Amino acid sequence: ELKLRPNPERPVIEKLIDYEQFCGIPQAKEQEAKQKMDIPEMTVQELKQLIDSGADDFMLIDVRNPHEYEIAKIPGSMLIPLPDIEQGKGIEQVKERLNGHRLIAHCKSGIRSGKALGILKEAGIEGTNVKGGILAWSREIDSSVPEY
């Protein structure tokens, strides 16, 4: 049995703090929602139509990690991981390869690609997010693409 006594030098805790407020979570969520609202989106059906049309005026980037890209990928996509974009190296890769083409980005569900497009937008590169990411692609377009 362990007996505890209050420390007289510490203030008395009368109530718990608002954890999310303390950690800045509402501000982060608000900022993420604001970034997402400013970024155009397209459905996987619209992306499929674009790919099937044979158009070559767009660049499709996948911002997932390399091991995720090995598991499943959308045909014609180019891997530029979000950490590379956050560090600046990926921004340069996009700039080098974009050549006036329309930028389209996807990830697993659309969250990371939205974040990547927000970072790219700050660098002066506009893009469109694929709503639902590769999970939506697998469920709605090509069931042979594995879900993970």
LOLUM-234862 format. One line per field, with one value per residue (C-alpha): residue in three letters; x, z, y. Coordinates in steps of 0.1 Angstrom, whole numbers. Last residue first. Layout:
N
r <- [ala, ...] .
east <- [X, ...] .
up <- [Z, ...] .
north <- [Y, ...] .
// end
This chain:
148
r <- [tyr, glu, pro, val, ser, ser, asp, ile, glu, arg, ser, trp, ala, leu, ile, gly, gly, lys, val, asn, thr, gly, glu, ile, gly, ala, glu, lys, leu, ile, gly, leu, ala, lys, gly, ser, arg, ile, gly, ser, lys, cys, his, ala, ile, leu, arg, his, gly, asn, leu, arg, glu, lys, val, gln, glu, ile, gly, lys, gly, gln, glu, ile, asp, pro, leu, pro, ile, leu, met, ser, gly, pro, ile, lys, ala, ile, glu, tyr, glu, his, pro, asn, arg, val, asp, ile, leu, met, phe, asp, asp, ala, gly, ser, asp, ile, leu, gln, lys, leu, glu, gln, val, thr, met, glu, pro, ile, asp, met, lys, gln, lys, ala, glu, gln, glu, lys, ala, gln, pro, ile, gly, cys, phe, gln, glu, tyr, asp, ile, leu, lys, glu, ile, val, pro, arg, glu, pro, asn, pro, arg, leu, lys, leu, glu] .
east <- [-39, -62, -49, -54, -72, -105, -99, -123, -146, -131, -94, -95, -114, -86, -60, -71, -106, -108, -79, -64, -59, -28, -15, 23, 34, 55, 27, 5, 31, 27, -11, -8, 12, -14, -42, -21, -16, -54, -67, -72, -41, -23, -32, -20, -29, -8, -18, 12, 32, 65, 57, 89, 114, 89, 76, 112, 120, 89, 100, 134, 117, 117, 79, 78, 103, 83, 52, 67, 71, 62, 50, 16, 10, -10, -24, -3, -5, 20, 52, 38, 31, 68, 79, 58, 27, 27, 16, 19, -2, 12, -13, -13, -9, -46, -52, -89, -86, -64, -88, -118, -101, -93, -129, -141, -115, -132, -116, -107, -97, -76, -87, -111, -83, -60, -88, -96, -60, -58, -89, -77, -43, -60, -84, -54, -33, -20, -37, -69, -71, -63, -89, -75, -86, -102, -92, -55, -40, -8, 24, 46, 23, 29, -2, 3, 5, 1, 13, 0] .
up <- [-472, -502, -532, -567, -585, -575, -601, -603, -573, -544, -555, -567, -535, -514, -538, -527, -514, -533, -557, -549, -576, -579, -578, -575, -561, -532, -508, -532, -529, -492, -494, -522, -499, -471, -494, -507, -470, -463, -496, -485, -494, -513, -544, -563, -596, -612, -646, -670, -675, -674, -642, -640, -627, -605, -590, -582, -566, -544, -535, -522, -500, -467, -466, -502, -495, -464, -486, -509, -546, -564, -600, -611, -646, -634, -599, -574, -548, -525, -539, -534, -498, -492, -510, -487, -500, -520, -553, -582, -613, -639, -665, -701, -715, -722, -734, -727, -704, -679, -678, -675, -647, -629, -631, -617, -589, -579, -583, -557, -557, -528, -508, -486, -477, -465, -443, -429, -420, -403, -383, -373, -363, -343, -326, -317, -300, -273, -245, -265, -272, -235, -220, -185, -157, -125, -90, -90, -58, -63, -54, -24, 0, -18, -12, 7, -9, 8, -9, 0] .
north <- [-10, -11, -29, -16, -45, -28, -1, 29, 33, 14, 15, 51, 61, 46, 62, 96, 104, 137, 141, 176, 202, 224, 259, 265, 299, 285, 291, 271, 243, 242, 241, 215, 193, 197, 187, 158, 147, 147, 133, 96, 77, 105, 125, 155, 171, 199, 213, 215, 246, 227, 209, 188, 213, 232, 199, 187, 221, 219, 183, 195, 221, 202, 201, 189, 161, 151, 150, 124, 131, 99, 103, 91, 77, 47, 52, 34, 6, -12, 3, 38, 30, 21, 53, 76, 92, 125, 110, 134, 136, 161, 175, 186, 151, 143, 108, 111, 80, 99, 128, 106, 86, 119, 130, 97, 100, 132, 166, 192, 228, 241, 272, 252, 227, 255, 269, 234, 228, 263, 256, 221, 236, 263, 239, 216, 243, 219, 239, 243, 205, 197, 220, 222, 199, 213, 222, 214, 227, 247, 229, 238, 220, 187, 166, 133, 99, 65, 34, 0] .
// end
